[in-house]
Amino acid sequence: MGDPSPFSVNIPIKGFSKLFDILKSYFGTKLIRPTAEAEAHAKLLTAQTDAQVKPLLAQTDAQVRLIAVQAELAERKARLQGEHELRALEEELRAKALPAPVEDIIDVMWEPAAAEIVVDTPQQKPFEHVEQKRFRNIKQVTAHAMRALPEHQEVSDEPVDPDWTARFFDNVKDVSNEDMQKLWAQLLAGEIAQPGRFSLRTLETLRNLTSAEAQLFHRYLTFCDDSGQIFLPGDDVLPARCGMHHSEMLQLVDCGLLLPEKDFMFGNTEGAELRIRYRGKILRIYGSGSQKRILPKFWGGVAFTLTGAGRELGNLQVPPVDERYLRALIDSAAAVELKGEYVDAPATPPATGSPTST
């Protein structure tokens, strides 16, 4: 599936209206233009009338350029021979296309002098640069949130809690890293769609995360089962094969994303079987069938569990399980004569066992 067309606009009107209400209630009409919602709605509706190019406004220079680009594309497509040349042409014409319509809509929402309004007293003047930077950060997060709205087609009629809104914008005003801005924007879009989805504790946890820590957490989510647990056996198989390190998991505990570790143990006894669900896979660890030993062998290590904030942030973008991790778990269990396999999960989740935790 290729990159989305630069001409496409797919912003749910209901989600946009709730986003606008949040901005208006928090920032007031001094920063948000009173007629902005109607103008932005008009832009959205105009943009959504044409499934191919969706022009923003009928009389703008941008639309004239876009129509000319389309005409050139249609004319030259008819003469081109070969897919390679066609791709090269499309890349050339894409460079002439309109800017992303989201920015155009966002600009309509704010008073033209909003960046200056935020520093309108002599006492604020020494902090002018800081306040204008904060204003830019909020605008960028808002633009990213608008792009994330199509991911939440079902938008609740329930309003977003004002205290949540205040805490959100108080946090994002100092977020300049684009990756972190996009993460915050996903929270805002999710909260608009389903108020109460993200707790104030989650906002506080994210506020204290660096971009590097967020990336580390995302990587460890590929090792996380559907119940929110990450197993780290006591041998060196997983560190060597998957780059899992106990110290990194302790770092995520300090970040408030994982609970402190607990020991886990699973014995190679008659009829023993462990099933763990990982998205579309089921990992099955079971006894080898030997009943002769006097004392069973045990496979163990530590297990970390997602905190409430870890679950909420982890659900923003659930990555596929790292199958190297599943194979490494099987090899680790084989050291105590346990067998293992992972298979595609059926549509209905089976009853799952779990290792004994202490």
C-alpha positions as CSV (number, residue, x, y, z in Angstrom):
1,M,0.0,0.0,0.0
2,G,1.6,3.3,-1.1
3,D,1.8,6.6,0.6
4,P,-1.5,8.5,0.8
5,S,-2.1,11.0,-1.9
6,P,-1.1,14.6,-1.1
7,F,-4.4,15.6,-2.5
8,S,-6.6,13.5,-0.2
9,V,-8.6,14.9,2.7
10,N,-10.2,12.5,5.1
11,I,-11.1,14.4,8.3
12,P,-14.3,13.4,10.0
13,I,-16.5,16.5,10.5
14,K,-17.7,15.3,13.9
15,G,-14.2,14.7,15.2
16,F,-13.0,18.1,13.8
17,S,-15.9,19.9,15.5
18,K,-15.0,18.4,18.9
19,L,-11.3,19.4,18.3
20,F,-12.4,22.9,17.5
21,D,-14.6,23.1,20.6
22,I,-11.6,22.0,22.8
23,L,-9.4,24.7,21.3
24,K,-12.1,27.4,21.6
25,S,-13.0,26.5,25.2
26,Y,-9.3,26.3,26.3
27,F,-7.8,29.3,24.4
28,G,-10.8,31.5,24.0
29,T,-11.7,33.8,21.1
30,K,-8.6,35.9,21.7
31,L,-6.6,33.2,19.9
32,I,-9.3,31.3,18.1
33,R,-11.2,33.2,15.5
34,P,-15.0,33.3,16.1
35,T,-15.8,32.4,12.5
36,A,-13.0,29.8,12.2
37,E,-15.3,26.8,12.6
38,A,-17.6,27.7,9.8
39,E,-14.7,28.6,7.5
40,A,-12.8,25.4,8.3
41,H,-16.0,23.4,7.8
42,A,-16.4,25.0,4.4
43,K,-12.8,24.0,3.5
44,L,-13.4,20.5,4.7
45,L,-16.6,20.1,2.8
46,T,-15.2,21.6,-0.3
47,A,-12.1,19.4,-0.1
48,Q,-14.2,16.3,0.3
49,T,-16.4,16.8,-2.8
50,D,-13.8,15.5,-5.2
51,A,-12.6,12.0,-4.5
52,Q,-9.4,12.4,-6.6
53,V,-8.0,15.9,-5.8
54,K,-10.4,17.4,-3.3
55,P,-9.6,21.1,-3.9
56,L,-9.7,23.4,-0.8
57,L,-11.3,26.5,-2.1
58,A,-12.8,27.2,-5.5
59,Q,-11.0,30.5,-6.2
60,T,-7.6,30.1,-4.6
61,D,-4.3,30.2,-6.6
62,A,-3.6,26.8,-5.1
63,Q,-6.6,25.2,-6.8
64,V,-5.7,26.8,-10.1
65,R,-2.2,25.3,-9.8
66,L,-3.7,21.9,-8.9
67,I,-6.1,21.9,-11.9
68,A,-3.1,22.7,-14.2
69,V,-1.1,19.9,-12.6
70,Q,-4.0,17.5,-13.2
71,A,-4.4,18.5,-16.8
72,E,-0.7,18.1,-17.4
73,L,-0.7,14.7,-15.8
74,A,-3.7,13.5,-17.9
75,E,-2.2,14.8,-21.1
76,R,1.2,13.3,-20.6
77,K,0.0,10.0,-19.2
78,A,-1.7,9.4,-22.5
79,R,1.6,9.7,-24.3
80,L,3.8,7.9,-21.9
81,Q,5.1,4.4,-22.6
82,G,6.2,2.3,-19.7
83,E,5.5,2.2,-16.0
84,H,8.9,3.6,-15.0
85,E,8.4,6.8,-16.9
86,L,4.9,7.2,-15.4
87,R,6.3,6.9,-11.9
88,A,8.9,9.5,-12.6
89,L,6.3,11.8,-14.0
90,E,4.0,11.4,-10.9
91,E,7.0,12.2,-8.6
92,E,7.7,15.3,-10.7
93,L,4.1,16.5,-10.5
94,R,3.7,15.6,-6.9
95,A,6.4,18.2,-6.1
96,K,4.1,20.9,-7.7
97,A,1.1,19.8,-5.7
98,L,-0.8,21.7,-3.0
99,P,0.6,21.9,0.5
100,A,-1.1,19.5,3.0
101,P,-4.7,20.7,3.4
102,V,-4.5,20.2,7.2
103,E,-2.1,23.1,7.5
104,D,-4.4,25.3,5.5
105,I,-7.4,24.4,7.8
106,I,-5.3,24.9,11.0
107,D,-4.2,28.3,9.9
108,V,-7.9,29.3,9.4
109,M,-8.6,28.5,13.1
110,W,-6.2,30.9,14.7
111,E,-6.2,34.7,14.8
112,P,-3.6,36.0,12.3
113,A,-1.8,37.8,15.1
114,A,-2.2,34.9,17.6
115,A,1.6,34.5,18.0
116,E,1.9,38.1,19.1
117,I,-1.2,38.0,21.3
118,V,0.4,35.5,23.6
119,V,2.9,38.1,24.6
120,D,0.7,41.2,24.7
121,T,1.9,42.7,28.0
122,P,5.3,44.4,28.9
123,Q,5.8,41.9,31.6
124,Q,5.7,39.0,29.1
125,K,8.0,40.7,26.6
126,P,11.3,39.1,27.9
127,F,9.6,35.7,27.4
128,E,8.4,36.4,23.9
129,H,10.6,33.8,22.2
130,V,9.6,31.1,24.6
131,E,5.8,31.8,24.3
132,Q,5.9,32.0,20.5
133,K,7.8,28.6,20.5
134,R,5.1,27.2,22.7
135,F,2.4,28.5,20.5
136,R,4.0,26.8,17.5
137,N,4.3,23.5,19.4
138,I,0.6,23.6,20.2
139,K,-0.3,24.4,16.5
140,Q,1.8,21.5,15.3
141,V,0.3,19.0,17.8
142,T,-3.2,20.2,16.8
143,A,-2.3,19.6,13.1
144,H,-1.0,16.1,13.8
145,A,-4.2,15.4,15.9
146,M,-6.4,16.4,13.0
147,R,-4.5,13.9,10.8
148,A,-5.0,11.2,13.4
149,L,-8.8,11.7,13.5
150,P,-9.6,9.4,10.5
151,E,-8.3,6.6,12.7
152,H,-11.2,7.1,15.0
153,Q,-14.3,6.9,12.9
154,E,-16.6,6.4,15.9
155,V,-16.6,9.7,17.7
156,S,-18.5,9.9,21.0
157,D,-20.9,12.8,21.7
158,E,-19.5,13.0,25.2
159,P,-17.3,16.2,25.6
160,V,-13.7,15.9,26.7
161,D,-13.2,16.8,30.3
162,P,-11.9,20.4,30.7
163,D,-9.4,19.4,33.4
164,W,-8.0,16.8,30.9
165,T,-7.8,19.4,28.2
166,A,-6.0,21.9,30.5
167,R,-3.4,19.2,31.5
168,F,-2.9,18.1,27.9
169,F,-2.1,21.6,26.5
170,D,0.0,22.5,29.6
171,N,2.1,19.5,28.7
172,V,2.4,19.8,24.9
173,K,3.3,23.4,24.8
174,D,6.9,22.5,25.6
175,V,7.1,19.4,23.3
176,S,9.2,20.3,20.2
177,N,10.3,16.8,19.1
178,E,8.2,15.9,16.1
179,D,7.9,12.2,17.0
180,M,6.7,13.1,20.5
181,Q,4.3,15.7,19.1
182,K,2.7,12.9,16.9
183,L,2.4,10.7,20.0
184,W,0.7,13.4,22.0
185,A,-1.5,14.1,19.0
186,Q,-2.7,10.5,18.9
187,L,-3.7,10.8,22.5
188,L,-5.7,13.9,21.8
189,A,-7.4,12.2,18.8
190,G,-8.2,9.1,20.9
191,E,-9.6,11.2,23.7
192,I,-11.8,13.1,21.3
193,A,-13.1,9.9,19.9
194,Q,-13.6,8.3,23.3
195,P,-13.4,10.6,26.3
196,G,-11.8,8.9,29.3
197,R,-9.7,6.6,27.2
198,F,-6.4,8.2,28.6
199,S,-6.0,9.0,32.2
200,L,-4.3,12.0,33.8
201,R,-1.7,9.6,35.1
202,T,-0.9,8.6,31.5
203,L,-0.5,12.2,30.5
204,E,1.9,12.6,33.4
205,T,3.8,9.5,32.4
206,L,4.1,10.7,28.8
207,R,5.2,14.2,29.9
208,N,8.3,12.7,31.5
209,L,9.2,10.4,28.6
210,T,12.1,11.3,26.2
211,S,11.9,10.4,22.5
212,A,14.5,7.7,23.1
213,E,12.5,6.1,26.0
214,A,9.4,6.1,23.8
215,Q,11.2,4.3,21.1
216,L,12.6,1.8,23.6
217,F,9.1,1.2,24.9
218,H,7.8,0.6,21.4
219,R,10.5,-2.0,20.8
220,Y,9.7,-3.9,24.0
221,L,6.0,-3.9,23.0
222,T,7.0,-6.4,20.3
223,F,7.8,-8.8,23.1
224,C,4.6,-8.2,25.1
225,D,1.8,-10.8,25.1
226,D,-1.9,-10.0,24.9
227,S,-2.2,-9.9,28.7
228,G,0.5,-7.2,29.0
229,Q,3.4,-9.4,30.2
230,I,7.0,-9.7,29.0
231,F,8.9,-12.8,29.9
232,L,12.7,-12.8,30.3
233,P,14.1,-16.3,31.1
234,G,17.1,-16.5,33.4
235,D,19.5,-17.7,30.6
236,D,21.3,-15.6,28.0
237,V,19.3,-16.8,25.0
238,L,17.0,-13.7,24.7
239,P,19.6,-11.0,25.3
240,A,21.8,-12.6,22.5
241,R,19.0,-13.2,20.0
242,C,16.6,-10.3,20.6
243,G,18.6,-7.6,22.3
244,M,16.5,-7.8,25.4
245,H,18.3,-6.5,28.5
246,H,17.2,-6.6,32.1
247,S,18.6,-3.1,32.6
248,E,16.4,-1.6,29.8
249,M,13.3,-3.2,31.4
250,L,14.2,-1.6,34.7
251,Q,14.5,1.7,32.9
252,L,11.0,1.2,31.6
253,V,9.9,0.5,35.2
254,D,11.5,3.9,36.2
255,C,9.5,5.5,33.4
256,G,6.2,4.2,34.8
257,L,5.5,1.9,31.9
258,L,6.3,-1.5,33.5
259,L,5.5,-2.8,37.0
260,P,8.5,-4.2,39.0
261,E,9.4,-7.7,38.0
262,K,8.1,-10.9,39.4
263,D,9.7,-14.4,39.2
264,F,8.0,-16.9,37.0
265,M,8.5,-20.7,36.9
266,F,7.1,-23.5,34.8
267,G,7.8,-27.2,35.5
268,N,8.3,-30.0,33.0
269,T,5.8,-32.3,34.6
270,E,3.2,-34.7,33.2
271,G,0.5,-32.9,31.2
272,A,2.1,-29.5,31.7
273,E,1.2,-27.0,29.0
274,L,1.6,-23.3,28.8
275,R,-0.3,-21.2,26.2
276,I,0.4,-17.5,25.7
277,R,-1.4,-15.4,23.1
278,Y,0.6,-12.8,21.1
279,R,-1.7,-10.9,18.8
280,G,-2.3,-13.4,15.9
281,K,0.0,-16.1,17.4
282,I,-0.2,-18.6,20.2
283,L,3.0,-19.7,21.8
284,R,2.7,-23.3,23.2
285,I,5.2,-24.7,25.7
286,Y,4.6,-28.2,27.0
287,G,6.2,-31.1,28.7
288,S,8.5,-33.5,26.9
289,G,6.5,-36.6,27.9
290,S,9.2,-38.2,30.0
291,Q,7.7,-39.3,33.3
292,K,10.7,-41.2,34.7
293,R,12.5,-38.4,36.5
294,I,12.3,-38.1,40.3
295,L,12.3,-34.3,40.4
296,P,10.9,-32.2,37.5
297,K,13.0,-29.6,35.7
298,F,11.9,-26.0,35.9
299,W,12.1,-23.2,33.3
300,G,12.0,-19.8,34.9
301,G,13.1,-16.2,35.0
302,V,11.3,-12.9,35.5
303,A,8.2,-11.3,34.1
304,F,7.3,-7.6,33.8
305,T,3.7,-6.4,33.4
306,L,2.5,-3.2,31.7
307,T,1.2,-0.5,34.1
308,G,-2.1,1.2,33.4
309,A,-0.2,4.0,31.6
310,G,1.8,1.5,29.7
311,R,-1.3,-0.3,28.5
312,E,-3.0,3.0,27.4
313,L,0.1,4.2,25.5
314,G,0.8,0.7,24.1
315,N,-2.7,0.6,22.6
316,L,-2.0,3.6,20.5
317,Q,0.0,1.6,18.0
318,V,0.2,-2.1,18.7
319,P,3.2,-3.5,16.9
320,P,3.3,-7.1,15.6
321,V,5.1,-9.6,17.8
322,D,8.8,-10.2,17.2
323,E,8.8,-13.8,16.0
324,R,12.5,-14.0,16.9
325,Y,11.4,-13.6,20.5
326,L,9.0,-16.5,20.2
327,R,11.6,-18.8,18.7
328,A,14.1,-17.7,21.4
329,L,11.6,-18.5,24.2
330,I,11.1,-22.0,22.7
331,D,14.9,-22.6,22.5
332,S,15.3,-21.3,26.1
333,A,12.6,-23.8,27.3
334,A,14.3,-26.6,25.4
335,A,17.2,-26.4,27.8
336,V,15.0,-28.1,30.4
337,E,13.6,-30.5,27.9
338,L,10.4,-28.6,27.3
339,K,9.0,-28.5,23.8
340,G,7.5,-25.6,22.1
341,E,5.8,-24.2,19.0
342,Y,3.9,-21.1,17.9
343,V,0.9,-21.2,15.6
344,D,-1.7,-18.9,14.2
345,A,-4.3,-18.1,16.8
346,P,-7.9,-19.1,16.2
347,A,-10.6,-16.4,16.0
348,T,-11.8,-17.2,19.5
349,P,-9.1,-16.9,22.2
350,P,-8.4,-20.2,23.9
351,A,-8.2,-20.6,27.6
352,T,-4.6,-19.7,28.5
353,G,-2.3,-20.9,31.2
354,S,0.4,-18.8,32.8
355,P,3.7,-19.5,34.5
356,T,3.7,-19.6,38.3
357,S,4.6,-16.1,39.6
358,T,6.1,-15.4,43.0
